[in-house]
Amino acid sequence: MPRDAQGNYTLPEAPLVDGSDAVVGPLNNNFADLAEGVRGSLPRDGSAPVAGPLAVQGAATMDRTLTVTGEVTTLAPNSFRMVAGDYGLFWRNDGTNAFLMHTAKGDARGIWRNAGWPLQITLSTGAVLLDAGGKGGVTTGGNMHVTGALGVGGNASIAGSVGVAGGLTAGTMRVTGDAGISGNLVLDTGIVPTDGIAEVIGSVVVSKELTVGQRAYIAGALTCGAGGSFEASTAGVGWQRLPSGVLIQWGQATINAGGAAPITWPRPFPTAVASVTANAQWHGPRGIVVTIGNLTPTSGSVWAVYAEGGSAAVNVTVLWMAIGF
């Protein structure tokens, strides 16, 4: 059944001419060719399947369900677009990354929204990036299990449990279930000490270190492995942050000629100073009276005078401990 490049059909034999004799051979050739064409055509009622490759040049519109049992292959970077309402959703493969993209409102058949896309996969490594533009956020309604490290650029809010085989780094973390982390848990520390909140309704199990910049609320049990602790510095002037958010700090000061010594807390107290105690190191048989005052979340003062005579205890070292929250 000969057809040209545009699919136009031509009879294999010349057409009959008025007044000429009908020759059986050519007529049978034409009828046989037409019969072959009918057998190779596709019934419109769907009673027969497509037996070979289906080539479509130009746009094709279908108003019925399309079911395939083999692989669907497309050579276009943007494919499989879903249009509903004001938005379009489609997949894109640019040869380096694969994306799940959506359009701007009112542009369902347009390009992707420049503000970001929900999903990105690096084809060479398989790395997955969620909420590339940082606009919508990622919420899990159930449990989340991660076999490697989990890094969250902003905050992590998880309605179920979180299990991370590696470490977890985030701004703040709120988990209504349990949090099991085989590596380190770090919440915004080292830059702004008042950032970083961990709120877990269940229990927290960390096999290594747990570092929290500000506060940790844990309704269940807290278990840390070797070396596990809340943020601390064990130097001569140091601090220890407790799970409740209480901050204990310590250090020493040298009394000046005026009988006083200013103190700057190693870490500012987020809210207030609750208590400060101070004692003078032994400096001979004379008794020393130590008092404290000028307490703020960032600093305080200590005074030391000799009990007899009330003169300044110059160069005496005073050891102090402050507790706040």
C-alpha positions as CSV (number, residue, x, y, z in Angstrom):
1,M,0.0,0.0,0.0
2,P,2.3,2.8,-1.2
3,R,2.1,6.2,0.6
4,D,4.2,9.3,0.2
5,A,6.0,11.1,3.0
6,Q,2.8,13.0,3.9
7,G,0.8,9.7,4.1
8,N,-1.1,10.3,0.8
9,Y,-2.3,7.1,-0.8
10,T,-1.9,6.3,-4.6
11,L,-3.4,3.3,-6.4
12,P,-0.7,0.9,-7.6
13,E,-2.4,0.6,-11.1
14,A,-3.6,3.3,-13.4
15,P,-7.3,4.2,-13.2
16,L,-9.8,2.9,-15.8
17,V,-10.6,5.2,-18.8
18,D,-14.1,5.5,-20.3
19,G,-14.6,3.3,-23.3
20,S,-11.6,1.1,-22.6
21,D,-11.6,-2.6,-21.7
22,A,-11.5,-3.6,-18.1
23,V,-8.5,-5.8,-17.5
24,V,-8.8,-8.2,-14.6
25,G,-5.2,-8.2,-13.5
26,P,-4.9,-4.4,-12.8
27,L,-8.3,-4.3,-11.1
28,N,-7.4,-7.2,-8.8
29,N,-4.1,-5.5,-7.9
30,N,-6.0,-2.3,-6.9
31,F,-8.6,-4.3,-4.9
32,A,-5.9,-6.3,-3.2
33,D,-3.9,-3.2,-2.3
34,L,-7.1,-1.6,-0.8
35,A,-7.8,-4.7,1.2
36,E,-4.3,-4.7,2.6
37,G,-4.8,-1.0,3.6
38,V,-8.0,-1.8,5.4
39,R,-6.4,-4.6,7.3
40,G,-3.5,-2.2,8.4
41,S,-5.8,0.6,9.4
42,L,-6.9,1.4,13.1
43,P,-10.6,1.0,13.9
44,R,-12.0,4.1,15.5
45,D,-14.0,2.1,18.0
46,G,-10.9,0.7,19.6
47,S,-11.7,-2.9,18.7
48,A,-8.1,-3.5,17.6
49,P,-4.8,-2.4,19.1
50,V,-1.9,-0.6,17.5
51,A,0.4,-3.4,16.3
52,G,3.5,-1.2,15.6
53,P,5.1,2.1,16.5
54,L,2.7,5.0,16.5
55,A,4.2,8.1,14.9
56,V,2.3,11.4,15.4
57,Q,3.5,14.6,13.6
58,G,2.1,17.7,15.2
59,A,-0.2,18.0,18.2
60,A,-2.6,15.2,19.1
61,T,-5.6,15.6,21.3
62,M,-7.2,12.6,23.1
63,D,-10.5,12.7,25.1
64,R,-10.2,9.1,26.3
65,T,-7.9,7.3,28.8
66,L,-4.5,6.2,27.4
67,T,-3.2,2.9,28.7
68,V,0.2,1.6,27.8
69,T,1.9,-1.6,28.9
70,G,5.4,-0.6,27.7
71,E,7.7,2.3,28.4
72,V,6.7,5.8,27.4
73,T,9.7,7.7,26.0
74,T,9.9,11.4,25.3
75,L,12.8,13.3,23.7
76,A,11.6,16.7,25.0
77,P,13.2,18.3,28.1
78,N,9.8,19.2,29.5
79,S,7.3,16.4,29.5
80,F,4.1,14.9,31.1
81,R,2.4,18.2,31.9
82,M,-0.7,18.2,34.1
83,V,-3.0,21.1,33.8
84,A,-5.8,21.9,36.2
85,G,-7.2,25.2,37.3
86,D,-4.7,28.0,37.2
87,Y,-1.6,25.9,37.4
88,G,0.5,23.5,35.4
89,L,2.8,20.8,36.8
90,F,5.4,19.0,34.7
91,W,8.7,17.1,34.7
92,R,11.9,18.4,33.2
93,N,15.2,16.7,32.4
94,D,17.9,19.1,31.2
95,G,20.6,16.4,31.0
96,T,22.2,17.4,34.3
97,N,19.3,17.7,36.7
98,A,15.7,16.4,36.8
99,F,13.0,18.6,38.2
100,L,9.4,18.5,39.2
101,M,8.2,22.0,38.3
102,H,5.0,24.1,38.5
103,T,4.0,27.2,36.7
104,A,2.9,30.6,37.9
105,K,-0.8,31.2,38.6
106,G,-2.8,31.8,35.4
107,D,0.0,30.4,33.2
108,A,-0.7,26.7,33.3
109,R,0.9,26.0,29.9
110,G,3.8,28.3,30.4
111,I,7.3,27.8,31.8
112,W,8.3,27.0,35.4
113,R,7.9,29.5,38.2
114,N,11.2,31.3,38.7
115,A,10.7,31.5,42.5
116,G,11.7,27.8,42.7
117,W,10.5,24.2,42.2
118,P,9.4,21.5,44.6
119,L,11.9,18.8,43.6
120,Q,15.3,18.6,42.1
121,I,17.5,15.5,41.5
122,T,21.2,15.7,40.5
123,L,21.5,13.0,37.8
124,S,25.2,12.2,38.4
125,T,24.9,11.6,42.1
126,G,21.2,11.0,42.8
127,A,21.2,13.8,45.4
128,V,17.7,15.2,46.0
129,L,16.8,18.8,46.8
130,L,13.3,19.7,48.1
131,D,11.8,23.1,47.9
132,A,14.7,24.5,45.9
133,G,13.5,28.1,46.2
134,G,12.9,27.9,49.9
135,K,9.4,29.2,49.5
136,G,6.9,26.5,50.4
137,G,8.7,24.4,52.9
138,V,8.6,20.6,53.4
139,T,6.1,19.0,55.8
140,T,5.9,15.3,56.7
141,G,2.7,14.1,58.1
142,G,4.1,10.8,59.3
143,N,7.6,9.4,60.1
144,M,10.7,10.4,58.2
145,H,13.7,8.1,58.0
146,V,17.0,9.3,56.5
147,T,19.9,6.8,56.1
148,G,22.6,9.6,55.6
149,A,23.0,13.1,57.0
150,L,20.1,15.5,57.0
151,G,20.8,19.2,56.5
152,V,17.9,21.7,56.7
153,G,18.7,25.3,55.7
154,G,15.8,26.7,57.7
155,N,13.6,25.1,60.3
156,A,12.5,21.4,60.6
157,S,8.9,20.7,61.6
158,I,7.9,17.0,61.7
159,A,4.5,15.8,62.7
160,G,5.7,12.2,63.2
161,S,9.0,10.7,64.2
162,V,12.4,11.4,62.6
163,G,15.1,8.9,62.2
164,V,18.5,10.0,60.8
165,A,21.4,7.6,60.3
166,G,23.9,10.4,59.9
167,G,23.8,13.9,61.5
168,L,21.0,16.4,61.5
169,T,21.7,20.2,61.1
170,A,18.9,22.7,61.2
171,G,17.8,26.1,62.5
172,T,15.1,24.9,64.9
173,M,13.6,21.4,65.1
174,R,10.1,20.5,66.3
175,V,9.1,16.8,66.3
176,T,5.9,15.5,67.8
177,G,7.1,12.0,67.8
178,D,10.5,10.5,68.7
179,A,13.8,11.7,67.3
180,G,16.5,9.0,66.8
181,I,19.8,10.4,65.3
182,S,22.8,8.2,64.9
183,G,25.2,11.1,64.3
184,N,25.4,14.6,65.7
185,L,22.4,16.9,66.2
186,V,23.4,20.6,65.7
187,L,20.9,23.5,65.9
188,D,22.3,26.9,64.9
189,T,25.3,27.2,67.2
190,G,28.6,29.1,67.0
191,I,27.3,32.2,65.2
192,V,24.2,33.5,67.1
193,P,24.0,31.9,70.5
194,T,20.4,32.8,71.0
195,D,19.3,30.8,68.0
196,G,18.4,27.1,67.8
197,I,15.5,25.5,69.5
198,A,14.8,21.8,69.8
199,E,11.3,20.8,70.7
200,V,10.5,17.1,70.8
201,I,7.2,15.7,72.3
202,G,8.7,12.2,72.4
203,S,12.2,11.0,73.3
204,V,15.5,11.9,71.7
205,V,18.3,9.4,71.2
206,V,21.6,10.8,69.9
207,S,24.6,8.5,69.5
208,K,27.1,11.3,69.5
209,E,26.8,15.0,70.5
210,L,23.7,17.1,70.9
211,T,24.3,20.8,70.5
212,V,21.6,23.4,71.0
213,G,22.1,27.1,70.6
214,Q,19.3,28.2,72.9
215,R,16.7,25.9,74.3
216,A,15.7,22.2,74.2
217,Y,12.2,21.0,75.2
218,I,12.0,17.2,75.4
219,A,8.9,15.6,76.9
220,G,10.4,12.1,76.9
221,A,13.8,10.7,77.7
222,L,17.1,12.2,76.4
223,T,19.9,9.8,75.7
224,C,23.3,10.9,74.4
225,G,26.1,8.5,73.5
226,A,29.8,8.9,74.0
227,G,30.8,12.5,74.3
228,G,27.2,13.6,74.2
229,S,26.4,16.9,76.0
230,F,24.6,20.1,75.6
231,E,26.6,23.1,74.5
232,A,29.4,23.7,77.0
233,S,32.9,25.1,77.5
234,T,35.0,23.6,80.2
235,A,37.7,26.2,80.3
236,G,38.6,28.3,83.3
237,V,35.9,30.7,82.2
238,G,33.2,28.5,80.8
239,W,29.5,27.5,80.7
240,Q,27.1,24.6,80.6
241,R,23.7,24.8,79.0
242,L,21.1,22.3,80.5
243,P,18.2,20.6,78.7
244,S,15.7,22.9,80.4
245,G,17.4,25.9,78.9
246,V,19.1,26.9,82.2
247,L,22.6,28.3,81.7
248,I,25.4,27.8,84.3
249,Q,28.5,30.0,83.9
250,W,31.7,30.4,85.9
251,G,34.9,32.3,86.0
252,Q,37.2,34.5,88.0
253,A,37.9,38.2,88.4
254,T,40.8,40.2,89.9
255,I,39.8,43.1,92.3
256,N,41.1,46.5,91.2
257,A,42.3,49.5,93.3
258,G,38.7,50.6,93.7
259,G,37.8,47.3,95.3
260,A,35.7,46.1,92.4
261,A,35.9,43.9,89.3
262,P,33.6,44.0,86.3
263,I,32.4,40.6,84.9
264,T,31.2,39.9,81.4
265,W,29.4,36.6,81.2
266,P,31.0,34.2,78.6
267,R,27.6,33.7,77.1
268,P,24.8,36.2,77.4
269,F,21.8,34.9,79.3
270,P,18.8,34.9,76.9
271,T,16.4,36.2,79.5
272,A,17.8,37.0,82.9
273,V,20.3,36.2,85.7
274,A,18.8,34.1,88.5
275,S,21.6,33.8,90.9
276,V,25.3,34.6,91.4
277,T,27.7,33.4,94.1
278,A,31.3,34.6,94.6
279,N,34.1,33.7,96.9
280,A,37.6,35.1,97.4
281,Q,40.6,32.8,97.1
282,W,42.7,32.5,100.2
283,H,44.9,35.6,100.5
284,G,46.4,35.4,103.9
285,P,44.8,35.3,107.4
286,R,42.7,38.5,106.9
287,G,39.0,37.9,106.2
288,I,37.5,39.2,103.0
289,V,33.9,40.3,102.4
290,V,32.6,39.7,98.8
291,T,29.5,41.2,97.4
292,I,27.9,41.2,93.9
293,G,25.6,43.6,92.0
294,N,24.9,45.4,88.7
295,L,23.5,42.1,87.3
296,T,22.3,42.2,83.6
297,P,21.9,39.4,81.0
298,T,25.4,40.3,79.7
299,S,27.4,41.4,82.7
300,G,27.8,42.0,86.5
301,S,30.1,43.3,89.1
302,V,31.9,42.0,92.2
303,W,33.4,43.9,95.1
304,A,35.8,42.6,97.8
305,V,37.1,44.4,100.9
306,Y,38.9,43.2,104.0
307,A,36.7,42.5,106.9
308,E,39.0,44.5,109.2
309,G,39.2,48.2,108.2
310,G,37.1,47.8,105.0
311,S,40.0,48.6,102.6
312,A,39.9,47.2,99.1
313,A,41.2,43.7,98.6
314,V,43.4,44.7,95.7
315,N,44.7,41.9,93.4
316,V,42.6,39.4,95.2
317,T,41.1,36.7,92.9
318,V,37.4,36.1,93.2
319,L,35.8,32.9,91.9
320,W,32.2,33.3,90.8
321,M,29.3,31.2,89.4
322,A,26.2,32.6,87.7
323,I,22.9,30.8,86.9
324,G,20.3,32.1,84.5
325,F,18.0,31.3,81.6
